[in-house]
Amino acid sequence: MTKQLHLISTGKQPVEQFASICAHVHPYVDAIHVREKRKTAREVSAFVAALIGNGVPPQKIIINDRVDVAVVYGVKGVQLAYHSLSVSQVKRHFPRLAVGCSVHSLDEAKEAAKSGADFCIYGHIFLTTSKSGMAPRGVDSLQAIVASVNIPVIAIGGIHAGNAAQVLQAGADGIAVMSAVFLARDPVAEAKKLAHIVKQTWPMNGGEEC
Ligand SMILES: Cc1nc(C(=O)O)sc1CCOP(=O)(O)O
């Protein structure tokens, strides 16, 4: 599988601003996550409608937690957390949805893989103001997870063009970024830069050809 670039909404941008950035950056990314944790289903729905209205293909849209909104819009999938419906519930009732799982330890990653998740997002790798007050988990722990689970592992947290290569070299199947693109002076230039790094030829499994 080629490595992937995911963008995650900040939860702080007005819908118009978010959608207008995404209208320009979507060709460079593999997935755009609508992660608006404090918003109602109706408000999340407005974000998804704005993305689609601005030309983002539904097959590039992943919705955090809200399985209902994902089904209504026929988007690619959902990103589940510990408080969400379980992976197996979603897979059983909505087999067409891709299911990602947010994980923060090796055990959680193994559990996600066992329960049938299509991919997991692991973090946070580096210090980030988007998750302040918590120690980063580091690249070594990422490497251990990549070596132990058989689903794609997307790395998140404090990743930008200056350290993305380190994470991909460690074996991550992709990166997910929030501030690196959405808080950039030029989000399109930043997304292009990250896409260029992600789409390079990376050795398998963090350096060992297999
Ligand atoms: C949304 C999110 N989840 C994380 C996790 O560790 O699960 S870290 C994170 C924030 C990522 O933001 P930035 O790219 O600005 O560092």
The ligand as an SDF file (V2000), in Angstrom:
LIG
                    3D

 16 16  0  0  0  0  0  0  0  0999 V2000
   -6.2560   14.7220   16.8590 C   0  0  0  0  0  0  0  0  0  0  0  0
   -5.0740   14.1750   17.4980 C   0  0  0  0  0  0  0  0  0  0  0  0
   -5.0770   12.9070   18.0010 N   0  0  0  0  0  0  0  0  0  0  0  0
   -3.9150   12.6200   18.5690 C   0  0  0  0  0  0  0  0  0  0  0  0
   -3.6640   11.3360   19.2340 C   0  0  0  0  0  0  0  0  0  0  0  0
   -2.5930   11.1740   19.8110 O   0  0  0  0  0  0  0  0  0  0  0  0
   -4.5420   10.4930   19.1550 O   0  0  0  0  0  0  0  0  0  0  0  0
   -2.7800   13.8660   18.4950 S   0  0  0  0  0  0  0  0  0  0  0  0
   -3.8670   14.8470   17.6980 C   0  0  0  0  0  0  0  0  0  0  0  0
   -3.5670   16.2420   17.3070 C   0  0  0  0  0  0  0  0  0  0  0  0
   -2.7690   16.3350   16.0430 C   0  0  0  0  0  0  0  0  0  0  0  0
   -2.5920   17.6690   15.7690 O   0  0  0  0  0  0  0  0  0  0  0  0
   -1.2690   18.2570   15.1610 P   0  0  0  0  0  0  0  0  0  0  0  0
   -1.1150   17.6630   13.7950 O   0  0  0  0  0  0  0  0  0  0  0  0
   -1.5710   19.7210   15.1150 O   0  0  0  0  0  0  0  0  0  0  0  0
   -0.1490   17.9400   16.0950 O   0  0  0  0  0  0  0  0  0  0  0  0
  1  2  1  0
  2  3  1  0
  2  9  2  0
  3  4  2  0
  4  5  1  0
  4  8  1  0
  5  6  2  0
  5  7  1  0
  8  9  1  0
  9 10  1  0
 10 11  1  0
 11 12  1  0
 12 13  1  0
 13 14  2  0
 13 15  1  0
 13 16  1  0
M  END
$$$$
